[in-house]
Amino acid sequence: TSCGACSDVCEAVDPLTAIWVLRHELVRRGAELPGRLDRIHANIREHGNMFGPKPAADVPALPSEGEDVFFAGCGVRSSQPQVMRAVSTILKQAGIEVAYLADAERCCGFIPGYDGEGSLMEEQAFSNVEALRRAGAKRVIVSCAHCYRALTVDYPQVVGDLPFGVVHFSELLAELIAEGRLEFDAPLDETVTYHDPCFLGRHSGIYDAPRAVIEAVSGVTLKEMESNRRWPYCCGSGAMIVSLCYPEFAANVTSERLDEAGRAACSIVTGCTTCVSRMAGFARKKKLDVEIFDLSVFAARAMGIAD
């Protein structure tokens, strides 16, 4: 799943990095990738996003240039516009006007970078970094954990030092709350649990910020799952490679994670739009009595911001 647990436990060998290197070498030698990955690669090359020529979702109109730029990612652009609406509205209330690259934003290249097609990720890295530079970005704000990992870890290895900083929205939100620049005016009387995304937690070390945001909401009780922070299971997406290529295995992983979440609360908050998509889609299919929220949408609810 690329969750990173193997390398977290076995630091001396770092098996996950070895697996990635082997994947890239196999592809370089001509290994055939599963068909679904080939289609994603084609969509990224031809349309700039993994989903192809489908129309963009109803995202808010934002300036195309600015020092603070929101990097939306394919999922938000195509199917979760509520995340961009929440992020932009929350930040506006804190006095931060964010820009958005719109059509100039391309897929971050995360999937090809992890399935062995490294040259395609490199193309996306150079394109996005240049677009962000032209937009005047000093700080890039990201809500997808996959995009965050790509921009903070993978891109510098490809293009060198970035001409801007990168922050996950959970970090920025926690900072604004601590500074007193944001207040939650709509108390939520509910118990929630938090799912640590693999690429935000184990890969990036961000555990405290999302929890600080949740705990700042009046009326909310945060109840942890049995496996949390460093030790949780993947949501089942598996860098989207597992869910696309091994759906039966992915379903088992998602089912186990949601079973554990259900023992803690009926509302799940997470800091990754990919995790939201994966778990919410599975819950709808199985008719599970659970709600899954991206942290930005959860925070917007607590601020009385209607979607």
matplotlib code that plots the C-alpha trace (Angstrom):
import matplotlib.pyplot as plt

x = [0.0, 3.1, 1.8, 5.3, 4.9, 7.6, 10.2, 9.1, 9.7, 12.8, 14.7, 18.1, 16.9, 14.1, 12.2, 9.7, 12.5, 13.9, 10.5, 10.2, 13.7, 12.8, 9.6, 11.4, 14.1, 11.5, 9.6, 12.9, 13.5, 10.1, 7.9, 4.2, 2.1, -1.6, -3.9, -5.6, -2.3, -1.5, -4.8, -4.0, -0.6, -2.3, -4.8, -2.1, -0.1, -3.1, -5.3, -3.2, -5.2, -5.6, -9.3, -9.2, -11.3, -14.2, -15.3, -13.9, -16.1, -17.7, -14.7, -14.8, -13.4, -10.1, -7.3, -4.6, -1.7, -0.7, 1.8, -0.5, -1.5, -3.8, -2.7, -6.0, -5.0, -6.9, -9.5, -10.6, -10.7, -12.8, -15.1, -14.5, -15.0, -16.4, -12.8, -11.6, -14.6, -14.0, -10.2, -10.7, -13.5, -11.8, -8.6, -10.4, -11.9, -8.4, -7.3, -5.6, -6.5, -5.5, -4.9, -5.5, -3.7, -6.9, -6.0, -2.3, -2.3, -1.4, -1.6, 1.2, 2.5, 2.2, 0.9, 3.4, 6.1, 5.1, 4.2, 7.6, 6.9, 9.3, 9.9, 6.2, 6.4, 9.4, 7.5, 4.7, 7.2, 8.9, 5.6, 3.9, 6.9, 7.2, 3.5, 3.6, 6.7, 5.0, 2.0, 4.2, 3.8, 5.7, 3.6, 1.7, -1.2, -2.1, -5.0, -4.3, -1.7, -0.5, 0.1, 1.8, 4.3, 5.0, 5.7, 7.7, 9.7, 9.6, 9.8, 13.0, 14.7, 13.7, 14.0, 16.2, 15.3, 11.7, 11.2, 8.3, 7.3, 4.7, 2.3, -0.5, -3.8, -4.0, -0.8, -1.9, -5.3, -3.8, -1.4, -4.2, -6.3, -3.3, -2.8, -6.5, -7.1, -9.9, -12.8, -15.4, -18.8, -21.0, -20.4, -20.8, -22.2, -20.7, -18.0, -15.5, -12.4, -9.4, -7.9, -4.2, -3.4, -0.3, 1.3, 0.5, 1.4, 4.1, 5.5, 5.4, 5.2, 2.1, 0.0, -0.7, -2.0, -5.2, -6.0, -5.4, -8.0, -10.6, -10.0, -10.5, -14.1, -16.5, -18.7, -16.6, -15.1, -12.1, -12.0, -9.0, -9.1, -7.2, -4.5, -3.6, -0.8, 2.2, 0.4, -2.9, -3.9, -4.1, -7.6, -7.4, -6.4, -2.8, -1.5, -4.5, -2.4, -3.7, -7.4, -7.1, -5.2, -6.1, -9.7, -10.5, -7.5, -8.2, -11.8, -10.6, -8.2, -10.9, -13.4, -11.0, -10.2, -13.9, -14.7, -12.1, -13.4, -16.9, -15.9, -14.8, -17.3, -19.8, -18.0, -14.5, -12.3, -9.1, -6.5, -6.4, -8.9, -7.9, -8.7, -12.1, -12.9, -11.9, -13.6, -16.8, -17.2, -16.8, -19.3, -21.9, -21.5, -21.9, -24.6, -22.6, -23.9, -20.8, -19.8, -16.3, -15.2, -12.1, -10.6, -11.3, -15.0, -15.3, -13.7, -16.0, -19.0, -17.7, -17.3, -20.9, -19.8, -22.5, -21.2]
y = [0.0, 2.3, 3.2, 3.3, 1.1, -1.3, 1.4, 3.0, -0.3, -1.4, 1.8, 0.1, -1.5, 1.0, -1.6, 0.8, 2.8, -0.5, -1.4, 2.0, 1.6, -1.8, -0.6, 2.2, -0.2, -2.7, 0.0, 1.2, -2.3, -2.4, -4.1, -3.8, -1.8, -2.8, -1.2, 1.2, 2.8, 3.2, 5.1, 7.4, 8.2, 9.0, 11.2, 13.1, 13.6, 14.7, 16.4, 17.4, 15.3, 11.6, 11.6, 12.7, 15.2, 15.3, 18.8, 20.5, 20.7, 23.9, 25.5, 29.1, 31.9, 32.8, 35.1, 33.4, 35.1, 35.7, 35.0, 32.3, 29.7, 26.7, 23.6, 21.7, 18.3, 16.2, 14.9, 18.4, 19.8, 16.9, 15.8, 17.6, 21.4, 21.7, 21.4, 24.4, 26.4, 25.6, 26.4, 29.7, 30.9, 29.9, 31.6, 34.7, 35.1, 35.0, 37.7, 35.5, 35.7, 32.6, 32.2, 29.1, 28.1, 26.7, 25.1, 25.9, 23.4, 19.9, 16.6, 16.5, 13.2, 11.3, 8.0, 7.7, 8.6, 5.6, 3.1, 3.3, 5.9, 8.4, 10.4, 11.5, 12.7, 14.7, 16.4, 17.3, 18.6, 21.0, 22.2, 22.8, 24.5, 26.8, 27.6, 28.4, 30.5, 32.5, 33.0, 34.7, 31.9, 32.4, 29.8, 26.8, 25.4, 21.8, 19.7, 16.3, 14.3, 12.7, 16.2, 17.3, 14.4, 15.0, 18.7, 18.5, 15.3, 14.3, 17.6, 18.9, 15.7, 16.4, 20.2, 21.2, 23.8, 25.1, 28.9, 28.7, 27.1, 24.3, 23.8, 21.4, 23.1, 21.3, 23.0, 26.4, 26.0, 25.0, 28.0, 30.4, 29.0, 29.3, 32.9, 33.8, 34.6, 32.1, 31.2, 28.4, 30.0, 27.0, 24.4, 20.8, 18.4, 15.2, 12.6, 12.1, 10.0, 11.0, 8.9, 9.5, 9.5, 7.5, 10.2, 12.9, 10.9, 8.3, 9.8, 13.5, 13.4, 15.5, 14.1, 17.0, 19.8, 18.0, 16.9, 20.5, 21.8, 19.1, 19.7, 23.4, 22.9, 23.5, 20.5, 18.0, 14.9, 13.3, 9.6, 7.9, 4.6, 1.7, 2.2, 5.8, 8.2, 6.1, 2.8, 3.0, 1.0, 2.5, 3.7, 1.2, 3.6, 2.4, 5.5, 4.9, 2.2, -0.6, 0.5, 0.7, -2.5, -4.8, -3.9, -6.9, -6.5, -2.7, -3.4, -5.6, -2.9, -0.2, -2.5, -3.2, 0.5, 1.5, -1.2, 0.1, 3.7, 2.6, 1.3, 4.8, 7.1, 7.5, 10.6, 10.3, 13.4, 13.0, 15.3, 13.8, 14.2, 10.9, 9.1, 10.9, 9.8, 6.2, 5.7, 7.7, 5.8, 2.4, 3.5, 4.5, 1.2, -0.8, 1.5, 2.1, 4.6, 6.7, 10.2, 11.1, 14.7, 16.4, 18.5, 21.7, 20.9, 19.9, 23.2, 25.1, 23.5, 24.5, 28.1, 28.1, 28.2, 26.6, 24.6]
z = [0.0, 0.3, 3.8, 5.0, 8.1, 6.9, 6.6, 9.9, 11.7, 9.7, 9.4, 8.8, 5.5, 4.5, 2.4, 0.9, -0.8, -2.1, -3.5, -5.3, -6.8, -8.1, -9.6, -11.5, -12.7, -13.9, -15.8, -17.3, -18.5, -20.2, -17.6, -18.5, -16.0, -15.3, -17.8, -15.4, -14.6, -18.3, -18.7, -15.8, -17.3, -20.6, -18.9, -17.1, -20.3, -22.4, -19.9, -16.9, -14.5, -13.7, -14.5, -18.1, -20.0, -17.5, -16.7, -13.7, -10.6, -9.5, -7.8, -6.5, -8.6, -7.1, -8.4, -10.5, -8.9, -5.3, -2.6, -1.1, -3.7, -3.1, -4.9, -5.2, -6.7, -9.1, -6.6, -5.4, -8.9, -10.2, -7.4, -4.1, -4.8, -1.3, 0.0, -2.0, -1.0, 2.7, 2.5, 0.6, 2.8, 6.1, 5.1, 3.9, 7.4, 8.7, 6.3, 3.8, 0.2, -1.7, -5.4, -7.6, -10.8, -12.4, -15.8, -15.2, -12.4, -13.5, -11.6, -9.0, -10.6, -7.4, -8.9, -11.8, -9.3, -7.1, -9.8, -11.5, -14.3, -12.7, -15.8, -15.9, -12.3, -13.2, -16.1, -13.7, -11.1, -13.5, -14.9, -11.6, -10.0, -12.9, -12.9, -9.2, -9.6, -12.4, -10.1, -7.5, -4.9, -1.7, 0.1, -1.4, 0.6, 0.1, 1.4, -0.2, 1.6, -1.6, -3.2, 0.1, 0.0, -3.7, -3.3, -0.1, -0.6, -4.3, -6.1, -4.4, -5.4, -9.0, -9.4, -6.4, -3.8, -4.4, -4.7, -2.2, 1.0, 1.2, 4.1, 4.7, 5.4, 8.8, 9.9, 8.8, 10.4, 13.7, 13.6, 12.8, 15.7, 18.1, 17.1, 17.7, 14.1, 13.7, 16.0, 15.8, 16.2, 15.6, 18.3, 17.2, 19.7, 18.5, 19.0, 16.1, 15.4, 13.3, 10.6, 10.1, 6.4, 5.6, 3.5, 6.1, 9.2, 8.7, 5.6, 6.7, 10.5, 10.8, 13.7, 16.1, 13.9, 12.7, 16.3, 17.6, 15.1, 16.1, 19.8, 19.4, 18.3, 21.1, 21.9, 20.0, 21.7, 19.9, 20.4, 19.0, 17.2, 18.6, 16.0, 15.6, 14.9, 13.9, 13.7, 11.7, 8.7, 5.2, 4.2, 1.3, -1.4, -1.3, -3.1, -5.4, -7.1, -4.8, -5.1, -8.9, -9.5, -6.6, -5.7, -3.6, -1.4, -1.2, -0.1, 2.7, 4.0, 3.8, 5.6, 8.4, 8.9, 8.9, 11.3, 13.7, 13.2, 13.9, 17.3, 18.1, 16.5, 13.6, 12.3, 10.8, 10.1, 8.1, 6.6, 3.0, 0.3, -1.2, 2.1, 2.1, -1.4, -0.7, 2.6, 1.7, -1.5, 0.3, 3.0, 0.4, -1.4, 1.7, 3.2, 6.4, 8.9, 9.0, 7.9, 6.6, 6.5, 5.2, 8.0, 6.0, 5.6, 9.3, 10.3, 8.0, 9.7, 13.1, 11.8, 10.6, 6.9, 4.8, 1.8]

ax = plt.figure().add_subplot(projection="3d")
ax.plot(x, y, z, "-o")
ax.set_aspect("equal")
plt.show()
